[in-house]
Amino acid sequence: MNSKSLSIWRRIGVLILGFLLVLLQSVFNASFGFFSSVPFNRWGAIILGIVLSAVIIFVVYKIYQKASDHSLEWLDGKNAARLLLFLGAILIMTQLGTMLMERIYQTDTTANDQLLLDILTNLDVPGKISYVLSTVIFAPVIEEFFFRGIMGDVVFKGLNEWLVILLSSLFFSVMHLSNNPISFIIYAGMGAILHLAYNRRHNVMDSIWVHLLNNAIAVIGQFIMLYN
């Protein structure tokens, strides 16, 4: 099924299904605090979370594979070096946005980051392992297949490239909690940079790696805050 043959209603259906899958993954992430407070096998919960996340990844991948004109390409050294520029742009943009947010709103943490930090604080060891797997691996893979791959190559196929970047970035920001306009712009800007990383070769693997590394750096920072 080529994306060019998709009717407007099928595109809307794909958009809704993708949102539900991303939301489901977010629910898994937010549920770790609950799982760590109930008396059952914590390691069993980790396995269950991995299986459920793998199912979501499989579904979004099959949607992308079936409707997209582009294939996945693994990363080589030359392209890896270029992707570091996109990662650097995200880190600089995030830092500048955080400084501005602290100056105007007297807070240096977005609502989304604060929620994740609160969840992490209350987790035991199995819960922390689940949190890292979900935040650093599963969430970036699922979100990139949806927000960049499916939105760019399926839902908004045929629109002006910059309009696609704008729309997908706004949707990306909406899915992350924002407690003020600056935090909303931070996530939208992050989405735009990730889409530019994707657009360079129309390869979801590129934006996945940038997203994964950004989240890994954020999680390392959260653990430093937690144990300092």
Backbone as a ProteinNet text record, in pm:
[ID]
protein_1_A
[PRIMARY]
MNSKSLSIWRRIGVLILGFLLVLLQSVFNASFGFFSSVPFNRWGAIILGIVLSAVIIFVVYKIYQKASDHSLEWLDGKNAARLLLFLGAILIMTQLGTMLMERIYQTDTTANDQLLLDILTNLDVPGKISYVLSTVIFAPVIEEFFFRGIMGDVVFKGLNEWLVILLSSLFFSVMHLSNNPISFIIYAGMGAILHLAYNRRHNVMDSIWVHLLNNAIAVIGQFIMLYN
[TERTIARY]
85.1	0	88.2	97.8	176.7	103.3	178.7	115.5	37	75.3	4.7	-138.7	-163.9	-297	-387.6	-335	-413.3	-513.2	-637.3	-738.8	-719.4	-786.9	-777	-823.6	-926.2	-978.3	-880.1	-811.2	-710.2	-592.6	-557.7	-449.3	-487.7	-611.5	-660.1	-660.1	-700.5	-700	-560.2	-463.1	-323.7	-274.3	-312.4	-272.9	-327	-453.9	-516.6	-453.6	-433.3	-372.1	-231.8	-155	-20.2	-20.1	-110.6	-122	-153.4	-244	-282.3	-164.1	-83.5	32.2	137.6	162.3	257.6	205.9	76.5	15.8	25.9	7.6	17.5	157.8	258.9	395.9	419.1	360.4	372.7	307.7	196.1	127.9	217.2	286.3	379.7	485.2	539.8	644.9	594.5	474.4	417.6	373	359.6	308.5	417.1	544.1	650.5	642.9	604.4	590.3	485.3	375.1	270.1	319.8	389.1	437.2	531.6	612.8	711.3	648.2	520	454.7	360.2	345.2	255.4	336.8	289.2	367.2	356.6	435.7	445.5	585.9	614.3	747.8	790.5	888.2	931.4	996.9	1076.1	1143.2	1042.7	935.2	827.7	765.6	755.5	700.4	791.9	924.2	1019	1000.3	991.3	973.2	843	736.6	607.6	617.8	685.4	701.7	781	886.9	967.7	884.6	806.6	723.2	619.7	550.9	448.2	509	624.7	691.3	736.7	785.6	827.7	709.6	593	472.4	437.3	444.1	413.6	513	642	743.6	714.7	677.7	647	529.9	426.6	307.3	340.5	410.2	441.8	538.7	628.8	721	646.5	550.9	475	388.8	332.2	255.1	346.1	463.1	559	606	641.9	693.9	590.7	464.9	359.2	323.9	330.4	281.3	390	513	618.6	692.2	748	829.5	976.5	1013.7	1154.2	1183.5	1307.9	1351.2	1446.4	1474.9	1565.7	1709.4	1799.9	1941.8	2017.7	2110	2188.4	2291.7	2339.9	2427.7	2572.7	2644.5	2788.1	2861.4	2994.2	3072.4	3055.1	3047.5	3034.2	2904.2	2794.4	2664.2	2650.4	2716.6	2712.1	2771.1	2882.2	2945.6	2852.9	2780.6	2688.3	2570.3	2525.9	2411.7	2446.9	2575.3	2616.9	2590.1	2590.1	2558.1	2412.7	2323.2	2182.2	2164.5	2237	2231.1	2280.6	2391.1	2443.1	2344.4	2274.9	2174.7	2061.4	2018.3	1912.2	1958.8	2080.4	2131.9	2146.7	2196.5	2211.9	2075.6	1983	1849.1	1777.9	1792.2	1729	1787.1	1919.9	1984.8	1943.3	1939.1	1896.9	1751.2	1665.7	1525	1507	1587.2	1580	1622.8	1728.8	1774.9	1668.6	1604.9	1499	1378.2	1345.7	1232.4	1258.2	1383.2	1418.2	1410.7	1450.4	1449.5	1307.1	1218.2	1082	986.9	998.2	900.9	960.1	1087.6	1155.4	1149.2	1159.5	1168.2	1261	1344.4	1437.3	1401.5	1278.1	1234	1097	1080.9	948.6	861	730.7	637.7	664.5	700	728.9	851.2	958.7	1080.9	1059.8	981.2	954.8	875.3	777.6	699.5	789.7	877.6	968.4	1063.6	1112.6	1202.6	1130	1004.7	924.8	903.4	877.6	860.2	989.4	1101.3	1230.8	1266.6	1234.6	1268.5	1206.1	1086.7	1012.7	1029.9	1122.3	1137.5	1244.3	1221	1324.9	1415.6	1510.1	1607.8	1542.8	1452.3	1386.1	1309.4	1244.7	1170.4	1261.4	1379.5	1475.3	1526.2	1546.9	1589.4	1481.7	1356.5	1244.7	1237.3	1258.4	1252.6	1358.4	1481	1590.1	1561.5	1517.6	1486.2	1377.3	1273.9	1161.6	1200.2	1270.1	1302	1411.9	1513	1629.8	1614.6	1540.5	1531.5	1391.6	1293.8	1161.2	1092.2	1091.3	1022.9	1081.4	1215.6	1269.3	1233.8	1239.3	1208.4	1063	972	828.9	795.3	845.4	813.5	871.2	990	1048.5	976.9	938.8	861.6	730.1	670.3	541.3	557.2	625.8	629.9	711.3	816.5	895.6	857.8	865.2	839.9	696.3	603	462.2	401.9	428.3	373.9	435	566.8	633.2	606.3	603.2	592.8	453.8	363.7	231	120.6	105.8	-6.6	-2	114.8	126.9	198.9	201.2	266.8	207	294.1	247.9	240.8	247.5	245.4	384	390.2	517.2	605.4	733.4	825.1	830.9	834.3	842.1	710.9	599.9	471.2	465.3	520.5	526.2	608.1	723	807.9	733.2	663.5	587.8	478.6	398.4	286.3	334.7	432.7	481.4	546.5	614.7	679.6	576.9	468.5	361.7	294.9	268.5	210.8	305.4	434.7	536	535.3	525.6	524.4	397.3	284.2	156.9	163.5	234.2	242.1	335.1	411.7	497.8	439.9	435.7	372.2	447.2	374.6	433.1	357.6	431.9	369.5	379	438.8	445.6	481	462.2	488.8	632.2	727.8	867.5	895.1	842.1	862.9	796.9	682.7	617.3	707.1	769.1	859.1	982.9	1031.7	1148.5	1120.7	1005	972.6	943.2	878.9	854	985.9	1078	1209.4	1285.7	1275.4	1338.4	1281.2	1148.1	1083.2	1128.2	1144.9	1188	1329.4	1419.3	1557.4	1561.7	1483.3	1476.7	1423.5	1326.7	1272.4	1376	1456.2	1563.2	1666.3	1695.7	1787	1729.4	1599.3	1531.1	1528.9	1499.5	1484.9	1613.9	1727.4	1855.6	1868.6	1824.5	1827.9	1692.1	1591.4	1460.7	1477.9	1556.3	1590	1555.8	1457.6	1413.2	1525.2	1617	1725.7	1809.1	1822.2	1901.7	1839.2	1710.3	1644.8	1631	1619.7	1614.8	1743.5	1858	1985.2	2001.5	1962.1	1971.7	1881.2	1757.5	1660.8	1710.3	1761.8	1811.3	1925.7	2021.3	2135.6	2092.3	1999.1	1948.2	1880.7	1798.3	1730.8	1829.6	1933.4	2034.5	2106	2140.1	2204.2	2110.5	1981.7	1884	1869.5	1866.2	1850.8	1974.6	2092.6	2215	2207.2	2160.5	2143.3	2044.1	1935.6	1835.6	1895	1975.5	2037.9	2138.5	2210.3	2303.8	2227.5	2115.1	2031.8	1976.3	1940.7	1877.6	1973.5	2099.2	2194	2291.7	2273.7	2357.3	2294
-119.6	0	123.9	190.7	312.5	427.9	518.2	629.2	719.8	722.5	807.8	760.8	630.9	576.1	588.7	638.3	648.3	763.4	734.4	839	922.9	1036.3	1124.2	1053.3	967.2	898	793.1	726.4	630	700.5	815.7	892	935	978.6	1015.9	893.8	778.7	655.7	617.4	630.1	601.3	698.7	826.2	928.1	894.6	858.3	825.4	700.5	597	473.5	500.4	580.7	613.2	687	783.6	856.6	762	668.7	573.9	486.4	444.7	360.8	438.3	563.3	647.3	673.3	699.1	722.6	598.5	481.1	356	337.4	369.7	361.5	459.9	578.5	677.6	627.7	557.3	499.5	395.4	312.3	214.7	285.7	393.4	467.5	525.2	581.8	643.5	539.6	413.3	309.1	245.6	274.7	209.1	238.4	362.5	396.2	311.3	283.3	197.2	54.1	3.3	-134.1	-158.1	-56.2	-74.6	-73.6	-39.2	-31.2	-147.9	-238	-351.4	-478.9	-574.2	-694.4	-802.6	-792.3	-903.8	-902.1	-1000.8	-1018	-896.8	-818.7	-698.1	-732.5	-840.5	-878.5	-927.3	-986.8	-1025.2	-902.6	-794.7	-669.5	-611.4	-624.4	-576.9	-652.8	-785.2	-868.1	-832.5	-813.4	-776.4	-642.7	-546.1	-415.4	-423.4	-506.5	-524	-585.5	-687.8	-755.4	-659.1	-585.2	-491.9	-381.1	-330	-225.9	-280.8	-405.3	-468.1	-484	-515.9	-528.7	-394.2	-286.4	-152.8	-115.2	-142.6	-113.3	-190.4	-317.1	-399.4	-340.8	-296.2	-242.1	-112.9	-18.9	107.8	84.8	-10.7	-42.3	-98.4	-188.7	-248.5	-143.8	-50.4	58.7	140.7	174.8	253.4	176.6	50.9	-31.2	-49.8	-65.6	-92.9	29.6	147.2	267.4	361.5	346.6	441.1	397.7	496.2	469.4	448.8	468.2	464.7	342	296.3	181.4	227.7	138.7	170.6	142.2	230.5	211	225.7	133.6	139.9	251.2	289.9	406.6	367.1	448.8	430.2	546.3	536.8	637.3	777.8	791.4	922.9	990.2	915.1	972.1	990.7	904.8	918.6	1052.3	1091.7	1219.4	1336.1	1326.3	1433.7	1441.1	1325.4	1325.1	1389.3	1387.2	1452.8	1603.1	1659.9	1802.2	1829.1	1737.9	1752.8	1735.9	1640	1621.1	1746.6	1802.4	1925.1	2039.4	2049.1	2155	2140.4	2016	1992.4	2032	1992.1	2021.8	2172.5	2243.1	2388.6	2456.4	2416.6	2475.3	2450.3	2328.1	2294	2375.9	2391.8	2468.6	2615	2673.2	2813	2830.3	2735.6	2741.4	2727.7	2639.8	2620	2745.7	2809.7	2934	3043	3052.2	3152	3120.3	2991.8	2949.9	2979.5	2958.1	2986.5	3136.4	3215.9	3361.2	3416.1	3363	3415.9	3349.8	3216	3141.5	3085.3	3113.5	3065.8	2913.2	2843.8	2697.8	2653.8	2555	2506.5	2366.3	2323.7	2189.3	2195	2126.9	2119.3	2023.8	2035.1	1946.5	1801.2	1775.9	1639.4	1583.6	1662.3	1616.9	1599.9	1688.6	1678.5	1552.6	1520.1	1397.6	1275.4	1272.4	1158.8	1148.1	1261.9	1261.3	1212.6	1253.5	1207.3	1056.3	1005.9	861.6	789.1	836.4	772.5	770.3	876.9	888.7	777.7	733.2	635.7	491.5	466.6	331.9	251.8	119.8	30.6	-6.2	-97.9	-130.9	-186	-285.7	-332.8	-221.4	-136.1	-25.2	71.6	98.5	188.3	128.6	-3.2	-69.1	-53.7	-75.2	-58.6	84.4	178.1	320.4	354.2	307.8	336.2	274.4	148.9	82	156.8	198.1	265.3	403	480.7	618.9	630.5	544.9	556.4	477.4	366.9	281.4	279.6	233.4	209.5	338.2	440.2	565.5	631.6	646.1	706.1	628.9	496	415.6	434.5	421.9	434.7	575.4	676	814.5	852.5	804.7	841	772.8	647.4	582	655.5	706.5	774.3	919.3	1000.7	1145	1181.4	1108	1139.1	1048.4	917.4	827	826.9	795.3	783.1	919.4	1019.9	1153	1210.9	1197.1	1256.7	1185.2	1052.2	974.7	919.3	931.7	871.8	976.1	1022.6	1109.8	1241.6	1306.7	1437.7	1429.8	1312.4	1293.5	1387.4	1456.1	1544.6	1690.5	1719	1858.1	1920	2051.4	2121.5	2069.5	2048.9	1988.3	2064.4	2197.7	2277.6	2273.7	2259.2	2244.7	2111.3	2006.9	1874.9	1882.7	1950.1	1965.8	2041.2	2148.5	2227.7	2144.5	2075.1	1997.7	1883.8	1808.5	1695	1742.1	1856.8	1910.6	1958.8	2018.9	2061.8	1941.4	1837.3	1715.1	1653.2	1653.5	1599.3	1674.6	1806.7	1887.9	1866	1850.7	1827	1699.1	1597.4	1469	1473	1581.1	1597.9	1710.5	1687.1	1782.5	1915.5	2024.1	2158.3	2241.1	2305.9	2388	2537.2	2571.9	2711.5	2715.3	2830.6	2839.6	2806	2839.7	2813.6	2663.9	2588.5	2443.7	2381.4	2437.4	2388.5	2413	2531	2564.5	2475.2	2443	2355	2220.4	2160.5	2029.4	2039.1	2147.8	2166.5	2183.1	2259.3	2276.3	2145.7	2065.9	1934.7	1847.9	1851.8	1775.3	1820.7	1952	2005.8	1959.7	1963.8	1920.4	1771.2	1691.9	1548.5	1522.8	1604.6	1586.3	1625.1	1725.8	1762.2	1649.9	1585.9	1471.1	1357.6	1337.5	1234.1	1269.9	1394.7	1438.6	1430.7	1432.7	1433	1311.8	1195.1	1074.1	1004.5	1067.1	1003.6	864.8	862	737.2	750.1	673.9	683.4	648.5	561.1	522.3	642.8	741.3	860.2	937.6	966.9	1043.2	959.4	827.1	740.1	754	750.8	760.6	895.6	1002.7	1135.6	1142.4	1094.3	1094.9	1007.7	889.9	796.8	858.6	918.1	978.8	1097	1177.3	1290.2	1241.2	1137.2	1083.6	1018.8	954.5	892.9	998.8	1110.5	1220.6	1275	1288.5	1339	1244.3	1114	1015.6	1014.5	1025.8	1034.3	1155.4	1267.7	1387.1	1365.5	1292.4	1263.8	1178.4	1078.9	994.2	1073.4	1165	1250.3	1336.6	1395.5	1475.4	1389.6	1266	1177.1	1137	1114.7	1061.4	1165.5	1290.8	1398	1456.3
0	0	0	-109.9	-120.4	-54.8	10	81.6	-12.4	-142.2	-236.9	-258.3	-232.4	-255.9	-134.5	-23.7	98.5	88.7	122	125.8	250.9	255.4	372	497.7	485.3	602.3	653.1	561.4	604.5	670.8	619.5	681.5	822.7	839.5	972.7	1063.8	1010	1088.5	1133.1	1042.4	1076.6	1183	1170.7	1268.1	1406.7	1414.7	1543.3	1603.5	1520.5	1569.8	1622.7	1549.8	1594.9	1726.9	1741.6	1867.7	1983.5	1960.2	2065.2	2105.4	2008.7	2039.1	2117.4	2077.6	2151.8	2292.8	2304.7	2435.5	2523	2462.6	2537.4	2593	2512.9	2560.5	2675.2	2667.4	2774.6	2903	2889	3005.5	3071.6	2991.2	3046.9	3130.7	3075.6	3144.5	3276	3273.3	3393.4	3495.4	3454.7	3543.6	3628.9	3601.9	3676	3825.7	3860.4	4001.8	4069.4	3998.1	4053	4066.6	3961.7	3964.5	4081.8	4115.4	4222.1	4360.3	4369.7	4500.5	4526.9	4430.6	4450.6	4462.4	4545	4575.2	4467.8	4361.3	4267.9	4207.8	4125.3	4070.4	3988.2	4039	3969.2	3834.7	3833.7	3709.9	3606.9	3653.1	3561.5	3497.4	3575.7	3523	3415.5	3435.8	3335.5	3204.7	3215.4	3095.6	3025.3	3104.2	3046.3	2973.1	3035.3	2972.1	2843	2842.9	2722.2	2610.1	2644.9	2544.5	2486.4	2573.2	2526.5	2440.1	2481.5	2402.6	2267.9	2267.6	2142.3	2047.3	2102	2019.5	1956	2035.5	1982.6	1873	1896.6	1795.2	1666.7	1680.7	1563.2	1484.7	1556.3	1489.6	1414.9	1481.4	1413.7	1297.7	1313.4	1204.1	1083.7	1107.5	997.4	927.1	1004.6	942.9	851.7	903.5	825.5	702.6	722	612.1	501.4	541.1	443.6	360.4	420.7	352.4	303.3	352.7	316.8	190.3	120.7	2.3	38.1	164.2	204.6	290.2	282.9	361.9	471.7	565.2	675.1	633.1	673.7	646.6	777.4	802.3	924.4	915.5	1029.5	1039.4	1012.5	935.7	918.5	985.5	989.3	1060.9	1007.7	875.9	813.4	854.1	847.4	883.3	1033.8	1112.6	1258.4	1300.7	1239.2	1273	1241.3	1130.7	1094	1189.8	1236.7	1328.4	1461.8	1497.8	1621.9	1616.4	1496.2	1481.8	1519.6	1480.2	1516.8	1667.7	1725.7	1870.6	1941.7	1894.2	1953.8	1943.6	1830.7	1812.9	1913.4	1938.4	2036.6	2175.9	2212.3	2346.2	2367.4	2266.5	2278.1	2286.7	2199.9	2199.6	2332.6	2385.3	2512.7	2626.9	2627.1	2733.4	2729.4	2610.7	2597.4	2639.5	2599.7	2638.6	2788.4	2849.3	2994.2	3068.9	3021.6	3084.1	3073.9	2958.5	2939.9	3027.3	3039	3120.8	3268.7	3311.2	3450.5	3479.1	3383.5	3402.7	3407.8	3323.8	3313.9	3412.9	3426.3	3507.7	3637.1	3662.7	3783.4	3798	3688.6	3690.5	3579	3607.4	3505.6	3458.5	3488	3451.5	3386.5	3274.9	3212.6	3292.3	3274.2	3344.9	3309.4	3184	3139.6	3211.6	3217.1	3284.1	3434	3495.1	3638.2	3670.1	3585.1	3604.3	3596.4	3496.3	3481	3599.7	3648.7	3764.1	3888.5	3906.6	4020.3	4013.5	3893	3875.3	3911	3858.4	3881.5	4029.2	4100.3	4242.4	4325.7	4287.5	4367.4	4320.7	4228.9	4173.8	4246.9	4256.3	4305.3	4187.6	4210.1	4105.5	3978.7	3988.9	3865.9	3794.9	3874	3815.2	3741.8	3800.1	3734.5	3603.3	3602.1	3478.2	3371.2	3410.1	3316.9	3266	3356.4	3320.4	3215.7	3238.5	3144.7	3008.4	3007.6	2881	2804.9	2877.2	2813.2	2761.4	2844.8	2809.9	2705	2716	2628.6	2498.6	2501.6	2382.5	2322.2	2399.9	2341.9	2297.2	2383.2	2348.6	2223.5	2211.7	2089.2	1962.5	1969.2	1850.2	1809.2	1905.5	1876.4	1828.1	1898	1861.6	1725.7	1692.2	1562.5	1446.7	1464.2	1358.9	1335.2	1443.7	1428.2	1384.4	1465.4	1439.9	1315.7	1286	1168.4	1050.7	1068.6	957.8	909.1	997.8	957.9	924.9	1008.1	978.6	851.1	836.2	721.6	590.6	593.7	470.2	443.1	540.2	522.7	544	666.6	701.8	625.2	622.3	557.7	423.1	364.1	234.8	130.2	56.2	-50.3	-11.1	120.1	165.3	151.9	158.7	158.8	272.1	242.5	339	471.1	464.3	587.1	664.5	595.2	663	735.4	673.3	737.6	865.6	859.3	978	1087.3	1049.6	1146.6	1212.6	1132.6	1186.8	1275.3	1228.6	1307.4	1437.1	1432.5	1552.5	1654.4	1607	1697.5	1763.1	1684.9	1741.2	1843.6	1812.5	1903.3	2035.6	2028.7	2150.1	2231.3	2161.6	2230.9	2313.5	2263	2332.4	2453.7	2468.1	2585.1	2671.2	2799.7	2890.4	2891.7	2875	2880.5	2983.4	3072.1	3175.3	3144.7	3030.1	2987.8	2838.8	2773.8	2629.3	2590.4	2676.4	2642.1	2636.9	2732.8	2730.8	2608	2566.4	2444.5	2323.5	2318.4	2207.6	2210.3	2330.5	2342.5	2276.7	2309.8	2253	2103.4	2061.8	1918.5	1843.1	1901.8	1840.4	1833	1938.4	1938.3	1826.4	1812.5	1706.5	1568.9	1550.9	1421.4	1387.1	1485.7	1461.3	1430.1	1502.5	1474.5	1333.8	1291.4	1156.5	1051.2	1077.5	984.9	975.3	1089.6	1088.8	1005.1	1017.1	938.2	789.7	758.7	619.8	539.3	607	535.6	443.7	492.2	407.9	402.3	462.5	479	539.8	646.6	714.3	862.5	907.1	1046.9	1143.6	1102.5	1191.8	1233.3	1146.4	1179.6	1295.6	1285.1	1392.2	1519.1	1504	1622.2	1702.6	1635.2	1705.9	1775.5	1708.6	1770.9	1893.4	1880.4	1989.8	2104.6	2071.6	2173.6	2252.9	2185.2	2254.1	2339.7	2290	2368.1	2496.2	2484.5	2602.4	2698.6	2644.7	2730.7	2813.7	2751	2823.3	2931	2897.3	2994.2	3112.6	3086.4	3194.1	3283.5	3224.5	3305.1	3397.8	3345.2	3427.9	3540.3	3512.8	3615.8	3727.2	3692	3793.9	3876.8	3813.1	3887.5	3987.7	3945.4	4035.2	4147.9	4115.4	4212.8	4323.9	4289.8	4387.9	4440.8	4404.3	4460.3	4585.7
[MASK]
++++++++++++++++++++++++++++++++++++++++++++++++++++++++++++++++++++++++++++++++++++++++++++++++++++++++++++++++++++++++++++++++++++++++++++++++++++++++++++++++++++++++++++++++++++++++++++++++++++++++++++++++++++++++++++++++++++

